[in-house]
């Protein structure tokens, strides 16, 4: 799967970028995945996975936990 995250204004002038992640689990209302990027709680994301959905899904980061120096576990609530 891949996702595009939109940084908040407080995070500074960063562009949205598409990043890969590894899906851990998924439900009708959310998805949990590993990624190398720290995502801010409340950050809007667009998640794309042709193996799971026909169309990209919109969501919002509910939590982000640091696992190692270069790995984060992220929980996203799907909003569409």
C-alpha positions as CSV (number, residue, x, y, z in Angstrom):
1,X,0.0,0.0,0.0
2,X,1.0,3.6,-0.4
3,X,-0.3,6.8,1.2
4,X,-0.1,10.5,0.6
5,X,0.0,12.7,3.8
6,X,-0.8,16.4,4.0
7,X,1.4,18.1,6.6
8,X,-0.2,20.7,8.9
9,X,0.7,24.4,8.6
10,X,2.6,24.2,11.8
11,X,4.9,21.6,10.3
12,X,6.3,24.1,7.9
13,X,6.3,24.3,4.1
14,X,6.6,20.6,3.3
15,X,5.0,19.1,0.2
16,X,2.6,16.2,0.2
17,X,4.4,13.1,-1.0
18,X,3.5,9.5,-1.7
19,X,5.1,7.0,0.7
20,X,5.0,3.3,0.9
21,X,3.8,1.4,4.0
22,X,3.2,-2.2,5.1
23,X,-0.4,-3.0,6.1
24,X,-0.8,-4.8,9.5
25,X,-4.6,-4.9,9.7
26,X,-7.6,-3.4,8.2
27,X,-11.3,-3.0,9.0
28,X,-14.3,-1.2,7.5
29,X,-13.5,1.9,9.5
30,X,-9.7,1.9,9.7
31,X,-6.2,0.6,8.8
32,X,-3.0,0.1,10.7
33,X,0.4,0.0,8.9
34,X,4.2,0.4,9.3
35,X,6.0,3.2,7.7
36,X,9.3,5.0,7.9
37,X,7.7,8.4,8.4
38,X,6.4,9.9,11.6
39,X,2.8,11.1,10.9
40,X,1.1,13.8,13.0
41,X,-2.2,12.9,14.8
42,X,-5.0,14.5,12.9
43,X,-3.1,14.6,9.6
44,X,-5.3,13.9,6.6
45,X,-4.0,11.0,4.4
46,X,-5.1,9.3,1.2
47,X,-4.4,5.6,1.1
48,X,-4.0,3.6,-2.1
49,X,-3.9,-0.2,-2.3
50,X,-5.2,-1.8,-5.4
51,X,-5.0,-5.2,-3.6
52,X,-7.6,-3.9,-1.0
53,X,-9.7,-1.2,-2.7
54,X,-10.7,-0.2,-6.3
55,X,-10.3,3.5,-5.4
56,X,-8.0,5.5,-3.0
57,X,-9.5,6.0,0.5
58,X,-9.3,9.1,2.6
59,X,-8.5,9.0,6.3
60,X,-7.1,10.8,9.3
61,X,-4.2,9.7,11.5
62,X,-5.5,8.7,14.9
63,X,-2.1,7.7,16.4
64,X,1.5,7.1,15.5
65,X,4.0,5.1,17.6
66,X,7.7,4.9,17.2
67,X,8.9,1.3,17.0
68,X,12.6,1.8,16.1
69,X,14.7,4.8,14.9
70,X,13.4,4.3,11.4
71,X,10.0,2.6,11.8
72,X,6.6,3.8,13.0
73,X,3.3,2.1,13.5
74,X,0.3,4.2,12.4
75,X,-3.4,3.9,13.0
76,X,-5.8,5.7,10.5
77,X,-9.5,6.2,10.7
78,X,-11.1,6.0,7.3
79,X,-13.3,9.0,6.7
80,X,-14.9,8.3,3.3
